[in-house]
Amino acid sequence: MTLRTLESLGSLEGKRVIVRCDLNVPLKDGVITDDGRVRASLPTLKTLIEAGARVVVCSHLGRPDGAPDPQYSLEPVAKRLSELLDQPVAFASDTVGESARGAVAELGDGEVVVIENLRFNAGETAKDDDARRAFAGELAALGDALVSDGFGVVHRKQASVYELAEILPSAAGLLIATELDVLDRLTENPERPYTVVLGGSKVSDKLGVISHLLPRVDRILVGGGMLFTFLAAQGHAVASSLLEKDQLDTVRGYLTEAAERGVEIVLPTDVVVAESFSADAAHEIVAADAIEQSSFGASGIGLDIGPDTAAAFADAIRSSKTVFWNGPMGVFEFPAFAAGTKAVAQALTEVDGLGVVGGGDSAAAVRQLGFTDDQFGHISTGGGASLEFLEGKKLPGLEVLGWA
């Protein structure tokens, strides 16, 4: 079975096409602070507009818990979409109610409406299949076909992602097709050397991807909060740094398996240790095996990889032909602890091959640190979906579109 593409839907002129995007953007005081996901939706939307479709855009935003909440309204997204498409974009103040039905009825060929946050309806994320299907049925009344293009949600069995695709003629949009092409290149005969860079806070978030990738990669670079569990597994004291004691045996198992397979797991040789978790905390650089010997003693907290490690990681990345990176190297939101993440990002822009930023916090970090999307081979719009794909899991939002 292969993924159903836009072509499988035939002529879309005059048809109402629901497009399930992932427009879950960060907002501050009603202003979008990173419009990367909105821009990622443009190729599919422009294709449908040019085909004369009547485009009904839907998405979730945040976690409003199944009821309307003004702070999670998609209205700012509709305004930004209008600017990026350079045409009017209508906004419906509900999802399947009178406003949505009226706005869709008024659409002309090539026109666009954004309906309100899907998660204002409890049926979108309900655990009960019948509740999801009932909400999907209400959504289906707004369209003649569905284009699923929200890669960031394809690992979720939710009404607009799964059940709606069962009810309406459905196909994947251009964004999902692009994401899958990149992920295929990461899993099917990748160019070597193949390096995976893993960061973020917890080892437990990356267990599946580590297990699945160990037989497939040449080296894994470990940074972020998860590095301290690796150091502790080697017998090093980590002071008050983030530590998952229940994962120590699992990590030891990974280190043993990597050695047996000839896969290099590269751990930091130095770290930035701070007095406390705050932007202006006093901090110093110490050897990774001597964290408690910092001037903060056992109360010190590791908040970034050190400069020697950053340089070594950058060299390893630049010497690779394929690189997948998921998870920042430190607390990049604080400038004093962003150097490691910035060094990794810079090296990724210099890869002579495929360099992939695996969505989520990594995507937010590179943009916050001043990089642009076109500097990288690919920035995924779905961190969780990317990881689950690389773990070898079946993703319901793709299976329902014919992917197997």
C-alpha positions as CSV (number, residue, x, y, z in Angstrom):
1,M,0.0,0.0,0.0
2,T,1.2,3.5,-0.8
3,L,0.2,6.9,0.4
4,R,-2.7,8.4,-1.3
5,T,-1.6,11.8,-2.8
6,L,-3.6,14.8,-4.0
7,E,-3.8,13.4,-7.5
8,S,-5.9,10.6,-6.2
9,L,-8.7,13.0,-5.5
10,G,-9.2,14.0,-9.1
11,S,-10.4,17.5,-10.1
12,L,-11.0,19.6,-7.0
13,E,-12.5,22.7,-8.8
14,G,-15.5,23.9,-6.9
15,K,-15.2,21.2,-4.3
16,R,-15.1,21.9,-0.6
17,V,-11.8,20.5,0.6
18,I,-11.1,20.3,4.3
19,V,-7.3,20.6,5.0
20,R,-6.2,19.3,8.3
21,C,-3.1,21.4,9.0
22,D,-0.9,21.6,12.1
23,L,-1.1,25.3,13.0
24,N,-0.2,24.7,16.6
25,V,2.0,27.8,16.8
26,P,3.4,29.6,19.9
27,L,1.4,32.7,20.9
28,K,2.3,35.5,23.2
29,D,-0.3,38.1,24.0
30,G,-2.2,37.0,20.9
31,V,0.8,37.3,18.6
32,I,2.5,34.4,16.8
33,T,6.1,34.2,17.9
34,D,7.1,31.5,15.4
35,D,5.1,31.0,12.2
36,G,7.1,28.1,10.9
37,R,4.1,25.7,10.9
38,V,1.9,28.2,9.1
39,R,4.5,28.7,6.4
40,A,4.9,24.9,6.1
41,S,1.2,24.6,5.2
42,L,1.5,27.1,2.2
43,P,2.5,24.7,-0.6
44,T,-0.6,22.5,-0.1
45,L,-2.9,25.4,0.4
46,K,-1.6,27.2,-2.7
47,T,-2.0,24.1,-4.8
48,L,-5.6,23.7,-3.7
49,I,-6.3,27.4,-4.3
50,E,-4.9,27.2,-7.8
51,A,-7.0,24.1,-8.5
52,G,-10.1,26.1,-7.7
53,A,-11.0,24.3,-4.5
54,R,-13.0,25.9,-1.7
55,V,-10.5,25.4,1.1
56,V,-11.6,24.8,4.7
57,V,-8.6,24.9,7.0
58,C,-8.8,23.2,10.4
59,S,-6.2,22.7,13.2
60,H,-5.8,22.4,16.9
61,L,-3.8,24.9,19.0
62,G,-2.7,24.2,22.5
63,R,-4.6,22.1,25.0
64,P,-7.9,23.9,25.7
65,D,-9.4,20.7,27.3
66,G,-12.5,20.3,25.0
67,A,-14.1,23.6,25.5
68,P,-13.7,27.1,24.0
69,D,-10.9,29.1,25.5
70,P,-10.1,32.5,23.9
71,Q,-6.3,32.3,24.6
72,Y,-6.2,29.3,22.2
73,S,-8.2,30.8,19.3
74,L,-7.0,30.3,15.8
75,E,-8.0,33.9,14.8
76,P,-4.4,35.2,14.9
77,V,-3.4,32.2,12.6
78,A,-6.1,33.1,10.1
79,K,-4.8,36.6,10.0
80,R,-1.2,35.4,9.4
81,L,-2.3,33.0,6.8
82,S,-4.1,35.8,4.9
83,E,-0.8,37.8,4.9
84,L,1.2,34.8,3.7
85,L,-1.3,33.8,1.0
86,D,-1.8,37.4,0.0
87,Q,-5.5,37.0,-0.2
88,P,-8.5,37.3,2.3
89,V,-8.9,34.4,4.7
90,A,-12.3,34.2,6.4
91,F,-12.5,33.0,10.0
92,A,-15.3,31.0,11.6
93,S,-15.8,31.6,15.3
94,D,-16.8,27.9,15.9
95,T,-15.8,24.5,14.5
96,V,-19.0,22.8,13.3
97,G,-21.6,25.3,14.3
98,E,-23.5,28.1,12.6
99,S,-20.5,30.3,12.0
100,A,-18.5,27.5,10.3
101,R,-21.4,26.3,8.2
102,G,-22.2,29.8,7.1
103,A,-18.6,30.7,6.2
104,V,-18.1,27.5,4.2
105,A,-21.4,28.0,2.4
106,E,-20.2,31.5,1.3
107,L,-16.8,30.2,-0.1
108,G,-16.1,30.7,-3.8
109,D,-13.6,28.8,-5.9
110,G,-10.1,29.4,-4.7
111,E,-11.2,31.0,-1.4
112,V,-10.2,30.0,2.1
113,V,-11.8,29.9,5.6
114,V,-10.1,28.9,8.9
115,I,-12.5,27.3,11.3
116,E,-12.0,27.6,15.1
117,N,-9.7,25.3,17.2
118,L,-10.7,21.7,16.8
119,R,-9.9,21.0,20.4
120,F,-12.7,23.4,21.5
121,N,-14.8,20.2,20.9
122,A,-14.2,17.3,23.3
123,G,-14.9,14.8,20.5
124,E,-11.6,15.7,18.7
125,T,-9.4,14.0,21.3
126,A,-11.9,11.7,23.0
127,K,-10.7,8.2,24.0
128,D,-14.1,6.8,23.0
129,D,-14.2,5.8,19.3
130,D,-17.9,6.6,18.9
131,A,-17.4,10.1,20.3
132,R,-14.6,10.8,17.9
133,R,-16.5,9.4,15.0
134,A,-19.6,11.6,15.9
135,F,-17.4,14.7,15.8
136,A,-15.8,13.6,12.6
137,G,-19.2,13.2,11.1
138,E,-20.0,16.8,11.9
139,L,-16.8,18.0,10.4
140,A,-17.4,15.9,7.3
141,A,-20.6,17.8,6.6
142,L,-18.3,20.8,5.8
143,G,-16.4,19.2,3.0
144,D,-16.4,16.9,0.0
145,A,-12.8,15.7,0.5
146,L,-10.1,15.7,3.1
147,V,-6.4,16.6,2.6
148,S,-4.4,15.6,5.7
149,D,-1.3,17.8,5.9
150,G,-0.7,18.0,9.7
151,F,2.4,15.9,10.1
152,G,2.7,16.9,13.7
153,V,-0.5,15.0,14.6
154,V,-0.3,11.8,12.4
155,H,0.8,9.8,15.4
156,R,-2.5,10.7,17.2
157,K,-5.7,8.8,16.6
158,Q,-7.9,11.9,16.7
159,A,-11.2,12.7,15.0
160,S,-9.8,15.1,12.4
161,V,-6.8,12.9,11.7
162,Y,-8.2,9.4,11.6
163,E,-12.0,9.1,11.6
164,L,-12.6,12.0,9.2
165,A,-10.2,10.4,6.7
166,E,-12.3,7.2,6.9
167,I,-15.5,9.2,6.2
168,L,-14.4,11.5,3.3
169,P,-12.3,10.7,0.2
170,S,-8.9,11.6,1.6
171,A,-5.3,12.0,0.6
172,A,-2.0,13.4,2.0
173,G,-0.9,16.9,1.4
174,L,2.5,18.0,0.1
175,L,3.9,18.6,3.6
176,I,3.3,15.0,4.7
177,A,4.7,13.7,1.5
178,T,7.9,15.8,2.0
179,E,8.2,14.7,5.6
180,L,7.9,11.0,4.7
181,D,10.4,11.4,1.9
182,V,13.0,12.8,4.4
183,L,12.2,10.1,7.0
184,D,12.6,7.4,4.4
185,R,16.0,8.8,3.6
186,L,16.9,8.5,7.3
187,T,15.8,4.9,7.5
188,E,16.3,3.3,4.1
189,N,19.9,3.1,3.1
190,P,21.1,6.5,4.5
191,E,24.4,7.9,3.3
192,R,27.2,7.3,5.8
193,P,28.6,8.3,8.1
194,Y,25.1,8.5,9.8
195,T,25.0,10.6,13.0
196,V,22.1,11.0,15.4
197,V,22.2,13.9,17.9
198,L,19.8,13.5,20.8
199,G,19.1,16.0,23.5
200,G,16.2,17.3,25.5
201,S,15.4,16.6,29.1
202,K,14.6,12.9,29.5
203,V,16.1,9.6,28.3
204,S,12.7,8.1,28.8
205,D,11.4,10.2,25.9
206,K,14.0,8.7,23.6
207,L,14.1,5.1,24.6
208,G,12.3,3.8,21.5
209,V,14.3,5.8,19.0
210,I,17.6,4.8,20.6
211,S,16.6,1.1,20.5
212,H,15.5,1.4,16.9
213,L,18.4,3.4,15.6
214,L,21.3,1.6,17.3
215,P,21.5,-1.0,14.6
216,R,21.2,1.6,11.9
217,V,23.6,4.5,12.7
218,D,27.3,5.0,13.1
219,R,27.3,7.3,16.1
220,I,24.9,8.9,18.6
221,L,25.8,12.2,20.3
222,V,24.1,12.7,23.6
223,G,23.4,16.1,25.1
224,G,20.7,17.9,26.9
225,G,19.3,16.9,30.3
226,M,19.4,13.2,29.3
227,L,23.3,13.3,29.2
228,F,23.4,13.2,33.1
229,T,21.6,9.8,33.2
230,F,24.2,8.5,30.8
231,L,27.0,9.9,32.9
232,A,25.5,8.4,36.0
233,A,25.2,5.1,34.3
234,Q,29.0,5.2,33.9
235,G,29.4,5.8,37.6
236,H,29.9,9.6,37.6
237,A,28.2,11.9,40.2
238,V,26.0,14.5,38.5
239,A,25.2,16.7,41.6
240,S,21.6,18.1,41.3
241,S,21.4,17.8,37.5
242,L,18.4,16.1,36.0
243,L,18.7,12.3,36.5
244,E,16.3,9.5,35.8
245,K,17.5,6.8,38.2
246,D,15.0,4.3,36.9
247,Q,16.6,4.4,33.5
248,L,20.2,3.7,34.6
249,D,20.1,0.0,33.8
250,T,18.5,0.7,30.4
251,V,21.2,3.2,29.6
252,R,23.9,0.7,30.6
253,G,22.3,-1.8,28.2
254,Y,22.5,0.8,25.4
255,L,26.2,1.4,26.1
256,T,26.9,-2.3,26.0
257,E,24.9,-2.9,22.8
258,A,26.5,0.1,21.1
259,A,30.0,-1.3,21.9
260,E,29.0,-4.7,20.6
261,R,27.7,-3.2,17.3
262,G,30.6,-0.8,16.8
263,V,28.3,2.2,17.2
264,E,30.0,5.2,18.9
265,I,28.0,6.8,21.7
266,V,29.7,10.2,22.2
267,L,29.1,11.7,25.7
268,P,30.2,15.2,26.8
269,T,33.7,15.7,28.2
270,D,32.7,19.0,29.8
271,V,29.5,20.6,30.9
272,V,28.3,24.0,32.0
273,V,27.2,23.8,35.7
274,A,25.1,26.5,37.3
275,E,24.3,27.5,40.8
276,S,20.5,27.3,40.1
277,F,18.1,27.0,37.3
278,S,17.8,30.6,36.2
279,A,18.9,32.8,33.3
280,D,21.4,34.8,35.4
281,A,22.7,32.0,37.6
282,A,26.4,31.9,38.3
283,H,28.0,29.1,36.3
284,E,31.3,27.5,35.3
285,I,32.7,24.9,33.0
286,V,33.8,21.6,34.6
287,A,34.9,18.2,33.3
288,A,31.9,15.9,32.8
289,D,33.4,13.4,35.3
290,A,33.9,16.0,37.9
291,I,30.6,17.8,38.1
292,E,30.4,17.8,41.9
293,Q,33.8,19.4,42.0
294,S,32.5,22.7,40.8
295,S,32.3,25.5,43.3
296,F,28.6,24.7,43.7
297,G,29.3,21.2,45.0
298,A,26.4,18.8,45.2
299,S,23.8,21.6,44.5
300,G,25.2,22.4,41.1
301,I,22.9,21.9,38.1
302,G,24.2,21.0,34.6
303,L,22.5,23.3,32.0
304,D,24.5,22.9,28.8
305,I,27.3,21.0,27.2
306,G,30.7,22.6,27.5
307,P,32.7,24.3,24.7
308,D,35.1,21.3,24.2
309,T,32.1,19.0,23.8
310,A,30.3,21.5,21.5
311,A,33.4,21.6,19.3
312,A,33.7,17.8,19.2
313,F,30.0,17.4,18.4
314,A,30.3,20.0,15.6
315,D,33.2,18.2,14.1
316,A,31.3,14.8,14.2
317,I,28.3,16.4,12.6
318,R,30.2,18.2,9.8
319,S,32.0,14.9,8.9
320,S,28.7,13.1,8.5
321,K,26.6,12.6,5.3
322,T,23.4,12.0,7.2
323,V,22.4,13.7,10.5
324,F,19.2,13.6,12.5
325,W,19.0,16.0,15.5
326,N,16.2,16.0,18.1
327,G,16.4,17.9,21.4
328,P,18.5,20.9,22.4
329,M,21.9,20.5,24.1
330,G,21.0,22.8,27.0
331,V,18.6,25.3,28.3
332,F,18.7,27.4,25.1
333,E,16.0,29.7,26.3
334,F,18.6,31.2,28.6
335,P,21.4,32.9,26.5
336,A,24.1,31.8,29.0
337,F,23.2,28.2,28.3
338,A,22.5,28.3,24.6
339,A,26.0,27.9,23.2
340,G,25.9,24.1,22.9
341,T,22.7,24.1,21.0
342,K,23.9,26.9,18.7
343,A,27.1,25.0,17.9
344,V,25.1,21.9,16.9
345,A,22.7,24.0,14.8
346,Q,25.6,25.8,13.0
347,A,27.3,22.5,12.3
348,L,24.1,21.1,10.9
349,T,23.9,23.9,8.4
350,E,27.4,22.9,7.1
351,V,26.6,19.2,6.5
352,D,27.5,18.0,3.0
353,G,24.5,15.7,2.8
354,L,21.2,15.5,4.6
355,G,20.9,17.4,7.8
356,V,17.5,17.1,9.6
357,V,16.2,19.1,12.5
358,G,13.7,16.8,14.1
359,G,10.9,19.3,15.0
360,G,9.7,20.3,18.5
361,D,12.1,22.1,20.7
362,S,14.9,21.8,18.2
363,A,13.0,23.7,15.6
364,A,12.0,26.4,18.1
365,A,15.7,26.6,19.2
366,V,17.2,27.1,15.7
367,R,14.7,29.9,14.9
368,Q,15.2,31.6,18.3
369,L,18.9,31.5,17.9
370,G,18.7,33.3,14.6
371,F,18.9,30.6,12.0
372,T,16.5,30.4,9.0
373,D,14.7,27.3,7.8
374,D,16.5,27.3,4.4
375,Q,19.9,26.9,6.1
376,F,19.0,23.3,6.9
377,G,18.3,20.3,4.7
378,H,14.9,19.9,6.5
379,I,13.2,21.1,9.6
380,S,10.4,18.7,10.6
381,T,7.1,20.1,11.7
382,G,6.5,17.1,14.0
383,G,8.9,16.2,16.7
384,G,6.8,13.4,18.3
385,A,5.7,12.1,14.9
386,S,9.3,12.0,13.6
387,L,10.5,10.1,16.7
388,E,7.7,7.6,16.5
389,F,8.4,7.0,12.8
390,L,12.0,6.5,13.5
391,E,11.1,4.1,16.3
392,G,9.3,2.0,13.7
393,K,5.9,2.6,15.1
394,K,2.7,2.5,13.0
395,L,1.2,6.0,12.8
396,P,-2.6,6.0,12.5
397,G,-2.9,9.2,10.6
398,L,-0.7,7.7,7.9
399,E,-2.2,4.2,7.9
400,V,-5.6,5.7,7.2
401,L,-4.1,7.3,4.1
402,G,-2.8,4.1,2.7
403,W,0.7,4.1,4.2
404,A,2.0,0.8,5.3
